[in-house]
Amino acid sequence: MAAFQANHLAKPPELRMGSLFQPQEVPQNTKPHIPTVRGIPLVPVNRLPDRFRSIFSYPLFNAVQSRCFESVYNSSDNLVVSAPTGSGKTAILELAVCALFRELQQGTYKVVYQAPTKALCAERKRDWEKKFCNLGLVCTELTGDTDQAQLSNVRSGDLIVTTPEKWDSMTRRWQDHRKLLDMVRLFLIDEVHILKESRGATLEVVVSRMRSIGSNVRFVALSATFPNSGDICSWLGKNPTTPDVPANLEAFGPEFRPVQLQKYVYGFQGSGNEFQFDKTLDKSLPKLVQKHSDGKPVIIFCMTRNICSSTAKLLAESWRGWHVRQQPWKAPQKQFSFQNKELQAAAECGVAFHHAGVDATDRALIETLYLEGELNVICCTSTLAVGVNLPAHLVIIKNTVGWTGTGAKEYVDLEVMQMLGRAGRPQFDDSGVAVIMTTQQKKARYDSMVSGTETLESSLHENLVEHMNAEIGLCTITNVETAKQWLRSTFLYVRLKKNPQFYKFEGQSAIKNSEQRLDDICEKEINLLTTERMVEKNGGKLSLTKFGDAMAKYYIKLGTMQSILKMAPKATLLDILTILSEAEEFKELRFRPGEKGLYRELNKDNGLKFPIKEDIATPAHKVFVLIQYELGMLDFPMDQTFQRFKSNITQDKAHIFKHCIRVIRCIIDCQQELRDAICVLNALQLARCLEGKVWENSPGEIRQLEGIGPASVRKFVNAGVRSLSKLATLEPHQVETALSRNPPFGTNILKAVKRIPQFKLSSKQVGQAKKNGASKLPEVNVQSKVEILNADTVTRRFQGMELSVVFIAERSDGLLVEFQRQFTHHLTAGKTFKFSVQLESPEQDLLCHVACEQIAGTWEMSKLDLDIDPSMFPKARPKEVQFKQEHRNANTDPGFQRPTLPSDQHISLLDEEDYGDSDIFNDIDFEHIDDFKQPSRSNSNILPAKPKTLVPAPLKHETEAIAEEPVQLPNGNWKCRHKCIDKTK
């Protein structure tokens, strides 16, 4: 935009395009001569100090920027700017940065820029690190793609570019980052109109939180045109000292767009099936292209990759069938060659399809030919709207749904506006055309959207309970009254007063006034959190339990938390995988048409660890099978009918693994609080498998090494190498022989193996047992020492992850005694853990475990037989430890499953070239979650446990036997409850 303005204003007035930039005649006696646009005097850039002028590469600010100049540059009040896409709003943010730079000493403040997508954040970072480097300002990026090693750069940066989710993650731990947050003086919000989308709730609570933290923060918010932009002003307030006065508002109509856009919404009779509806649109598409293209470039956004290809083929065939005079564009004049034959055939008619499945070389050639005018039409997916700068005269959105990892989904408004924003080419046109093809039922909605008459509403009510839980953890909410105060600070409250009918809360009438509804909402949500054991009340004061804290830290939905807390005691690996698969985070991951057959086929694979014994039908089934498909390195079925789903599998895996790590970590924290060692150990094992994307105790462990794929694992198996520990014993030439590789490959692989920690675990009893005064049980002190045998070669990071070590001590009946977590670099000299344990019978002993949390195959265990005089044990178990009876004897419980030591087993392996996974983009990092400097320890004062029932699983497995009441024999032993043996003899 900056380059366009500079070139545009350099032209003679008669050649300039668009009424926005056409200066009106000014009387000749006006001195000095100031160009005006729509009555707005244009502000020259030279009004700024010299040091700021290089940021703006044009001589005059445009009309939008000029009208905002005083309120953004010469005022410190909050500001909301509502203007069309392409009107130069970004420069307003840059002026706000300059104003802050002018007032405060560098290094004493931070600027936060928040955008809804990582693509926008990356674009802004690239742009601003160039523009502001002359001022000495450092621009840093904080998104899900930010490497954890780069997080320290954020602390030293002046401009922090981030997403709402990532900043929420930061501010949920704001006490840890209080100094950083207190330095924030300017908060820039791009695309604030995303408030009405599902992700908008996060933006809403983040802004409300920043206001409540107490820092002197200025807010500048940008949005597209919508009728109630004044409500954003009411929400933000004028400034920290007068929050009840609305912020300044600068609103501009569509006439301020540099290239005028003609918008058309066409409604068609639709069916329930999006693919059938797309076929319906095919009948009208060629005529719309003829009608609106005017022989100029066209971009058509399609739902799926396959539809991109079929639409390009349709238009190419239509073009061939048209008479020469009817053809909207000419055939390409240049010779070219694409690898894809279908693409070549369509391109010869001036049409191409473009998506991530097209070869990179072909994509580059498409873009070149399109910019040269050889290709006139590109059919693409919505990702092109933010990825590649290919403007067009005509943009057509063919059906208003896009395909995601969870199926067909309506485009959010931001996506629609980004796609429509491709229409109109400032360098060549004074107008553009945008066409939306949708169902007749949705036509009114899109008419309102494109005309800017759709009212902006809040989406916070859709997941209010989760956000209130987080605010209680931050002490923003401490009681019912502060809960009401917090809710009054949200955009939801502003809209609830004006449009109460829009907001539906279960069991609540919209007839009540806003204050009555506010009271009801707060009490209902707090009561729900209290009932579900997320929150506890002490004298009216609210605080999070360990469960509520885990829910907030890991961004877990309340429904998932309810399932976690209903897990049966001593849950097995199968039980935990079942609960994980049923998490609400995956509820929208539905089957695509024809996809169930693929998953039924995968479920038959002998390499599947836990096959489903019922028909594949639910999203939980899909998650359950797909996790095992990845961990077991299963072959993709050879049946040709399934090949079209191959890329979908990769997409779905990315979505699943994006969420499953945080869910499993939440399970670990909750079961740690419940002192269920067996469940904790199994959950930790599953967590290691998910991190390494392999099953532990299988040859797949070796695949965690860089440069080793499934084909290499197969060769290692043939050579008798089935584990990391076995691989560590080889010589370099043995590795090279097994894999048919040349030196120094073997040396490099063994170096990588040595970077994985190898543990030595030893425990001893300290002193004699003593009776605990409260429980009357014998209690002994224990010391356990954890050493890293290869500490000199272990690195702090492995595959980009900071390595941590977990130590667990459990009583042999499954009661968690000790839980410690440390970074590996804190254990280079070894670490001794001291703790005490009470025993209930002479048969009980102590089991200790250690493992690296991020790497499968690192688990070690040791057993300690304790020396206690049998006479110290009571003849009957005291009543105060009845809770522990649900931790039944591990050796006799049929539901028990403790992690097993490595064993060789057959697995199905993929060819190396067929295996892979897409990058997982996640706006929440996990390595900071646990406070490693203050290792958590399980609290013996645990909360009363609700009756635990197994959530209906997607599997048909046998019901566990009901435990009988323990009976102590005269000899001091306990009667066995198995039918297989009789210990009375």
N, C-alpha and C positions, 0 to 999 in steps of 0.2 A: 504494500500500500504506500509506503514511504517513497519508493522508487517511482511509482505511478504518479504520485502527487508532484514530484519534482519535474518529471518529464511533461506532465500535463500542463503545469503552470508555465512551463517554458514556451508552450505553443502560443500562437496568436489567439486572441479571444474567439475569433470565428471558428477555430478548429477545436476548441475545447468542448468536451462532451459532458452532458448531464447538467441539469439545472443547478445542482449543488455547487458546481465550480464555475458557473457563469457569473462573473461580476456584473452587478447592475450599474447603470449609468449614475455617476455622481456629479453634482453641479461643479462647474469648472472653478468656481471661487472657493471650493473646499480645500483647505490647506492643513496638513499635508494630504495628499491623495491617498485615501484608504479604500481598498476594494471592499465591496459588501456583497454578500450572498443571502438572499431572502431577508434582507434588512439587518443582517448580522455583519458588523465590521470584522474583517479577517485580521487576526493578530499576527504580526510578523514575528518570526522566530528570533530575530535580533533583539526582541524585548527581554530575552533571557540573558543572563551573564554568559560570557564567552565559553566558560567551561562546560555549559550545558548544550551549546548549540550543535555540537557534533552528534548528539543523540538523535537530532531531527534533521534528516537529509533533504529538506525542502525549505523554501524561503518563507512560506506562509502556512499557518495552521488553517485547516479547512473550517467550514461553518460550525460543525459540531464541536470541534476542539476549541474554536475561538469563543463560542458561547460559554463553554465550561471553564475557560482559562482562569477567570477570577476566583471561582468557587473551588477549583482544585489546587491552584498554585499560590494564591494569596489568602487562603483560609485554611484553618486546621479542622473545620467541622466535617462531619461525615457527609458523604455524597453518594447519590444513586443516579446513574446515567442509563436511561432507557432509549436505545437507538437501534436502527436497522443494522443488519450484518453488512460489513464492508464500509462502515461510515467512519472508520479511524478511531475507534474507542480505545485501542491499546495505547495510543499516545497520551490519553488522559491519565492512565496509570503511570506512565513514565514521568508525566509532569508532577504527579503526587510524590514520586520518589525524589525528584529534584527538589521539591519544596521541603521535604524532610532533611535531605542532605544539606540544604542551605541553613536549616535551623539548628541541627544537632551535630555534635562532634562525631566523626566517624569512629566506629568501634564501640559506641555506647548504645546502639540500637540495632534492631533487626526489622526487616521487611518480609512479610509473608505474602506470597502470591499463591492463590488457590484456584485450580481449574479442575473440571470434572473428569478429565481423561489424562492418561499418562502421555498420550501423543501430543496434546496441547502443552503439557508441562515441558516435555522434551523440546518442543519448538520454541517455547518462551525462553528456556534456559540458553539454547543456542543463540538466540537473538540478543538477549540481554547481557550475556557475558562478553559479547563484542561491544555493545553500545556503552556499557557502564564501566568497562575496564579503564578508560581514561580518567574516571573519577576515583579509581582505586577500589571500587566496590566489587566484592567477590560474590558471584552468583552460584548457588549450589542447588542440587536437585534432591528431593526427598520423596520418593515414590516406592512402589513395590519392586521396581527394577533397580533400586539403589543397592549396591553391594554393601554388606554390613561393614566391610573394611573402610568404606567411604563415609560412614556416619559421623566420624570425628570431623570431617570437613564441614558438615552442616553446622556444627558448633562455631566454627571459625568464619562461616559465611555471613555476608551482610544481607543478601537477597535469598530467601529460601523459597524455592518453587516446589509446590507439593499438591497432593490431592486431599479431598476431605477425609477419606478413610485413613490415610497415613497420618494426617495431623490429629485425627481423633485418637489414633494409637499413641501418639506422643503425649497428648494432653490428658489422656486417661491416667497417665502416670505423672501428672504435672508437678507433684511434689518432688519427684526425682529430677525434673528439669525446670524447677521454679526460676532459677537464675536466668536461664535461656528465655523462658516465657515472659519474664518481667521486662526483658529488653525489647520485646515486640512493640513497636510504636505505630506501625502501619500495616493494615490487613487488607489486601487487595483481593476481591472476589470477582472472578470472571464467570460469565454465564450463570448468574444468580437465579435465573428462572428455572434451573433444575430442581428447585425446591419442591415442585409438584410431582417429581418422579420418585421412584422408590429410594434412589440414592440421596435424594434431597434431604431426607431426615437426618443423615449424618452431617451434611453441611449446616443444617439448622441448629443441631445441638452443639456443633463446634463453635459457631459464631456466638451462640448464647453463653457457652462456657467461657470463651475469651472475654466476653463482656463482664461475666461474674467473677473472674479471677481477680479483678481489681486493677489491672494494668491500665495505663492511660493510652488506649489504643484508638487510632483513627481507622474507620472503615470506608473504603471506596468500592462500590459494587457496580458492575456492568451487567446489563441484561438486554435481551431482545425486546421488541415493543410488545407491551401488554397493558390492558386498561387499568389495572389496580397497582401500578408501580408505587403509588403513594403508601400502600400498605407495607412495602419494604422499608420505606422511610420511617414509618411509625415503629416498626420493629427495631431498626438500628438506633433510632434516636439521633438527636443533633450532635451530641458529644457526651463524654462520661459525666460531666457535671449537670447536664440538662437532658437526661435520657427520655423524659416524657414529651419533649418537643421533637417533632419529626426531623429527620435528616433533610438536607437540601436535595431537591429533585431537578434534574435536567432531562426533559422528555422530548423526543424527536419523532416525527412521523415518517412514513415510507418515502416521502418526497426527498428526504435527506440521504437516500442511498445514492452512491456515485453513479451507478448504472441502474436505470429504472428497470424493474422486474415485473413482467406480466405473469400473473399466477392463475392457473386453472386447476380446478379439482373436478374430476370426472368420477361419478358413482356408477357402479355396475352391479347387476344382480349377482349376489355371491352365494356360495354353498359352504358347508361346514369344512370341507377339505380345501386347504390352501393351494394344493397342487392342481386340483380341478379348477379352482378359481383362476389360477395363472393361465390355464389353457383358454379360459373365457377371455382373458385380457389379450391373448394373442390375436384374436379376431379383430380387435380395434386398434392395436398398436401401430401397424404400418400406416394407417390413415392419419393417426395423430402425428406421426413423424413427418409425413408429407405436409400436413396442415401447418405445423409450427416451426419446422427446422429452417425454412428460408434458405436452404442450401448451405447452412453453416454447421459447425461441429455440434455433435450430439453425444450426451452421456446418458445411458439408461441403467438405473440401479435395479438389480434383480435379487430375488430372495436367496437363491442358492447358486453354487458354482455350475451345477448341471443346467439350471435355468438360464444362466448367462450364455452357455454354449448353445442351447436350443433357441434362445431369443436371437442371437447373432445369426444362426442358420436361417431362422424365419425371415429376418430382414434382408439377408443376402438373396434368398429365393424370391422375395417380393420385389426387390430391386431389379432382378433379372427379368421378372414378368412385366414390369412397368414399361410403358413406351418411353423413349428417350426424353420426350418433353415432360413426362411425369416424374422422372428420376430427380430427387432432390439434390443429389450430388453426382459428381462425375467419377468415372472409374479411375483408380490409381494410375499415374503415369510412370511411376518408378518400378523397377524390378526389385523383388525382395523374395526371401525364402524363410519360412517358418518350419521348425521341427515338427510341430503339430499339424497333421494333414487337414483336420477339420478347420483349424485356424487359418491355414493357407487358403483353403477354398473360400471361406467367408471374406478374408482380407482382399481377395481379388475383386470383390464387389464393394470394397471400401468399408467393410464392417469387421470388427474384431471383438473377442471376449477377453477379459482381463481379471484374474483373481489369483490367489496364493497358490493354486494348484497348477498354474501355467509355469512352464520352465522359465527360469530367471532371464535367460538370453532372449527368449521370445517376448517376455514382458518388456524388456528394455527396448526391443525393436518396435513393439507396438507403440510405446510412448514417443519414440523418435518420429515414427511415421505419422502419428496423430498430430504432433506439434508442427510437422512440415506440411500438413494438409493432405497427405496421401491417403490416410484413413480418416473417415468422416464420422463414424459411429463406434463407440465403445460400450459394450454391455459388461457390467461389472457388479461386484458386491459392494456393500456399503462401506467397506474398509477403505476403498479408494477415496472416499470423501475426506478422510483425514490423513491419508498416507502419501499420495502423489499429487503434485500440483498440475492438474490437467483441466483448465477451465473450458467451458463450453458455452455456446449460445443457448442451446436448448438442453434442459435436464428433465428427464422423466423418471419418476419413482413408480416402477411397475409393481404394484401391490405394496401395501404399507406394513408388511411384516418382513422380518429378517430371520435367518436360521441361526440359532445359537446352540450351545451344547445341551440345552434343555428342550429343543424343538422350535417350532415357529413362534415368534414373539413380535408383538407390535413394536415398531420403532419408537424409541423415546423421542420427545420433541427436539432434543439437542441433535440427534442423528438426522432427523428430517431437515432441520434448518441448515446443518452442515452440507447435506446433499443438495438442497436447493441453492445454497450459497455458491455452488460451482457454476450456476447460470449467470451469464453476463460477463463479457470479457472486456475489462476497462481499456486494454490497449487497442481494441478493434471496434467495439460496439458502443452505442449509447443506450442499448436496451438488451434485455435477456428474457427468456421464457422458461417458466417452471411449471411442470405438469405433474399432478398427483393422480394416479389411478388406484382407486380403492373401492370398497363395497358401498352400496347405496346407504347402508345403515351408518357408515362412518363418515359419509360426505360432509355432514353438518359440522362435525368436530374439526375436520381439516380445513373447512372454509373459515372457521373461527381462528384456527392457528395461523394460517397464512395471511389473514387480514389483521392479525394482532389484536383480536377482540376476545380471545379466550382468557378468562379470569385465572389468575395464579392462585392455587390452593396449596396448603401444606400436606405433606405425606407422613408427618411424625406420628399421627394417631395409629398408623398401621403396625408399628413396632414400638409403641411408647413404653411398654413394660421393660423391654431390654435396655432402653436408654435411661429410664429412671433408675434401674438397678446400678448402671454405671455411675450416675450422678451421686447416688448414695455412697458408693465406694470412694468418690472424690470429696465427700463431705459438702458438696454443693447443696445436697438435700440431707438434712439431719433430723427432720420431723415432718409432720403433716403440713405445718404452716410454711416451712421453707420449701416443701414440695410445691405448694401453691405459688409461692414467689417465683420459683424456677419456671413453672409452667407459664406464668404471666410474662416471662422474658422471651418466650418463643414466638415464632411466626404463627404457629398453630393457634395461640390465644388471640392474636390479632384477627385471624380469619374466623375463629369460632364465634366471636362476637358479631361479625358481619354476615356470616353464612352458616348458621348452626345446623341447617338441614343437611348440609354436605357431609358432616362428620358423624358417623354412626359408631356408637359405643354400645357394646352388648349390655342389655338390661337397663338402658338409659333412655329417657324420653327427651326429644329435642325441644319439647314445649318449655322446659325449665329455662330460666335465664342463664346467661353465661357464667355467672359466679356460682350458681347452684350446680351447674354441670361441672365446673372446675373442682368444686368440693367432692362431688361424686367420683370424678375420674381419679383424683389423687387417692382417695380412700380405697377405691376398688383396686387400683394397681398395687398399692402398698400392702393391702390385705392378701392379694394373690401372691406377692413375693414372700410374704411372711408365712403363708400356708405352705408354700413349696420349699421352705427352709433356705431361701436365698437371703432373706433379711431377718434380723431379730430386733425386738424392741426392748429397751432397758429404760424404764421410767419415761417412756415417750420418745426417747432418743433412738434413732434408726442407725443401724450399722450392718454391714455385710457379714454373713457367715463365710466360712471357707468356701462353701459351694457358690454363693453369690459372687465372691471374689474371683473364683475360677471362671464363672460365666462372663464376667466383665472383661477379664484379662484376655480370654480367648475368643471373644465375640460369639458366644454360643446362644442360640435361640432357646427360649424358655421350654419349648416342647422337647428339645433334645436333652436339656437338663433333667426334665422329669423322667425321661427314659433312662438316663444314666443312673439316677438315684433309685430306680426300681430294679436295677440289676441284681440277680441272685448272688448271694455271698459266694466267694471263691469262683468267680466267673472264669470260664475256660477261654482259650484263644478263640474258639468258635463262638462263644457267647459274646465276647467283646467285638468281634468282627461283625456279628449280627446287629448289635446296638449301633455300631458305627455306620453300617449300611442304611439303617433306618433313620438316621439323623435328619432333622427337618431341613438342614442345609442342602440336602439332595432331593427334596420333594418335587422339584420342577424338572428333574432329569428324566424325562419320559422317553419311551421307545419311539423311534421313527417308524414310519410305515414300512413293514417288511422286516424290521430289525429283530423281532423276537426270535425268528428262526435262527439267526446267527448266534444269539445267546443260548438257545437250546442246544445248538451244536457245540459251543464252547463248554457248556455244562456237562457234556458227555466225555470230555477229554479226560483221560486217565491221570493226567498231571494236575488236575484240579484238586486241591487239598480237601476242600469241603464242598462236594457237589450238592446242589439243591434237590430235594426229593419230591418236589411238587412242581406244578407248571410254572414256567417263567412268565410273570405277569406284571409285577410292580416295579417302581423305580428302585426300591430297596434290593430287589433281585438283580437288577442291572448293575448297581454299585457293587454288590456282593461278588458277582462273577467277574466284573472288570478289574477289581483290586487283585483277585487271585490270578487272573490272566496276566497281569503285569508282574506280580511277585513270582509266579511260577514260570515266566518266560515261555508261555505256551505258543504253539504254532497257530498262525491264522489259518482257518479252514481253506482248503484248496478249491472248494465248490465255487464256480464262477458266479453264482447268484449272490454270493456274499462280498464279492470284490468291491462293489460300489460303496460298501460301508467301511472300508479300510481306513480312509482318512477320518471318518467320524469317530472311530475307536480312539485315535490319537487325540482328537479334540475332547472327547468325553473323559479320557484319562487325565488330561490337564485340569479339567474342571473338578474332578473328584480329588485328585492329590492336592489341589489348591486348598481344599477345606479339611481333608481328613487328618492332617498332622495336628491342627489345633484342636480338633475334636478329641483325638486320642490323648493329647496332653491334658485336656480337661478331665478326661476319665481318670488319668493317673492321679491328678491332684485330689479329686473327690474320693477315690478309693484310699488314698493315703490318709485323708482325714478320717475315714471309716476304719482305718487300721487293718485293712484286708490285704495282707502281704501277697497272697496267691494271685488275686486280681491285679494288684500293682505290678507284679513280676510278669504276668502274661500281657498286660497292657504295654509295659516297657518293651517286651519282646516284639510285639506287633508294631510299636513305634519305630524300633530299629529297622524292621522289615520295610516299613513304609518309607523311611528316610533313604534306605539303600536300594529300594525297589527290588528286593529279593527276599525269598524265605530264608530265615536263619537256619543253620544246621543243614544246609543243602549246598551242592556245588555252586549254586548261583552266587554265593558269597563273594566268589572271586571276581564277579562282574562289577563289583563296586570300584575296582581299580581302573584308572583311566587307560584307555587303549585296549581294554579287554571286553569283547562282545560275546554274545551267546555261542558263536561258532568256536571261539577260543576256549570257552568254558567246556564245550563238548570235547575238545582235544585234550584238555587237562584231565577230564574224567577218564578218557581212554588211557591216559598215562598214570592213572591211579591217584590223581590229585583232586581231592573233593572238598577242601576247606582252605581258608586263609592260613591256618596254623600249619597245615601240611606244606603249602606253597612256600612258607617262610623257611623251611628246612632245605629247599633245593639250592643247587648251584646255578649260576647264570647259564651255563651251557645246557643244563637239563631243561630249563625253561625254553630255551631256543630250540632244542631238539623236539620237545613236545609240541611246540607251535609252528615248527618249520620256519623259524625267523633267524635273522642274522644278528651278530653282535652290533651294538651293545644293548639290544632289546632286552635280553635276560637281566642284565645289570640294572637297567632302568626299572623293570618291573619289580625286582627285589628291593630296590630303593623305595619304591612306592609302598611295598608291603611293610617295610621297616618304619614308615611314617604312621602306621596304625598301632596304637598302644597295645602292648601285651602286659597283662596284669599278674602280679603275685599277691595273693590274699592269705593272710595268716591271722588267727585269733587266739586269744588265751584268756583264761579266767584269772581275775586278780583278787587274791585273798579268799577267805572263806565266806560261804553263804550266810546271810543274816535274815531273820524274819522281818518282813515289812510290818510296821506297826498298825497300818490301816487294814491291809488285806489279810494279814496273818500268813502270807505265803512266803516261802523262801526267796530271797532276792540276791543275785550275784552281780558283781561288777565285771565288765568285759572290756578288753582292748582289742580292736581289730586294726591291723595295719595294711594299707593299700600301697603297693609299689608299682611303678611302671618300669618293667625290666629294660625296655629300650628307650628310656627317657631322653637319651642324647640324640636320637634320630626322629622322635615324634614331633611333628609340627603342630603349631597352634590351630591351623585350619586344615580341613580335608574337603576337597571338592567344593571350596567356597564356604563351608560351614565351620563355625568355631566349635571345637570339640569340648564336650563336657562329660564328666564321669559321674555315675550314680552309684552309691553304696547303700545296700539294704541289709538289715538284720531281721530275721523273722524267727519266731518260735515255731517248732515243728508242727504245731496245730494250725499254722497259717496266720497267727497274730503278728502284725507289723510292730517291731520293736524300735527300729531306728531307720531313718531315711535321710541321707545326706547327698548333696550335689555340689560338685566342684568343677571348675575349668581344669583341663588337663595340665595347663602350664602352671597351675598352683600345686601340682602333685609331683613335680620333677624330683623333689627330695623325699618323696613318700609322705604319707599322711596317716596319723593314728587317730582313730575314732574311739571315744570312751563313752560308754553307756551302761545302763543296768537293765536286768531282765528278771521278771518274776515268773516262776514256774508253778504249775498246778499239779503235776504228777511226776514221779521219777522217770517215766518213759520219755518225757519231753527233753529235747535238746535244742541247740541253736544252729541255724543255717545262715550263712553270710554270702552275699552276692555282690559282684562288681561288674560293671560293663560301661563301655563308651556308648552314650545315648544315640549317636548319629551313625554308628557303623554296626551292621549285623555281623555276628561271628566273634564278638569280643567278650562275651559273657563268661565269667568264671564264678565258681561256687566253692565254699568250704563248709565243713560241718564241725561243730565244737561240742563234744560230750562234756557236760558240766558235772563237777564233783560236788554232789549235795547229799547229805545224810538223809536217807529215806524217812527217818523219824521226824524230820522237819515238816513233812507234808501233812496237812490236816486229813482226817479220816473222811470228811465230806467237803465238797466244794462250797466255799462261802457264797452267800447270796449276792454280794456286791459285784461279783464277776460273772453273773449270769449272762450279760450281753455277749461275752466272749464265747458262749456256747455255740453261737452261729458260725464260729470258726471251728468247724468240726475237725476231727483228727485227719491230717492230710494223708496218712497212709491207708486209711480205710474208706475215705469219702469217695463214692463213685463219680462225683462231679469234679473231682480235683484234677487239675492239670498244671504241674509245675514245669517250667521250661526244661527241655531235655538237653542232654549233652550231645555234641555233634555225632551224627550217624549218617552213613552213606545211604542214599535212597535214589531211586530212579526219577528223573525229571525230564520233561519234554523241552527241547531247546529249539530256538529259532536260528535261522541263518542270519549271520551278522548284518548283511545288507538289508534284511527285511525288518530289522528291529530298530525302534527309535521312539522318542517322545518329544512333543513340542515343548518349548519353554513354558514354564508355569509362571504366569504373572499374578502376583499377589500383593495387595496393598497393606498387608499386615505382616510384620516380621515377628519371629518367635524367640530369637536367641536372647533378646533382652528381657523376656518375660520373668524368668526366675531370678531372684536376688542371690547370685552365687556368693557374694561376699557375706551374706547372712543366711547360710543354708537352712532351709526349712526343716523343722522336725515335727513329727506327728504329735498331736496334742492328746493326752490321755483323757482330758475332759471333753470327750466327743459329744456331738449332739445326739439326742435320742433318735434311734433309727426307726423309720417308718417300716411297716411290714413290707418285706421285699418280695415281689412277684416278678417272674420272668416275663418281659414284654413279648407278645407273640412274635415269633421269629419267622423269617422267610424259609425256614428249614423244618423238616420233620425229624427231630431227634428225640431220643427217649427222655421221658421225664425222670428227674433224679429221685432216688428213694428218699422217703421222709425219715429224718433222723429220729431215733428213739432217745429217750432220756438216758444219759450215761449212768451206769451202775458200777459202783466200786466193789471189788471182791475182797474177801477177808485178808488175802495176802498183800493187799495194797494196790494191786493192778486193777485196771479198768476192764470191764467185760467188753469183748469184741462184739460189734454189731453185724459182722458179716456171717453169712451162713457157711462159708467155706472153711472155717477153722474154729476151734473151741479152745480158748485159753484158760478154761476153768480147771484143766487137768494139770 
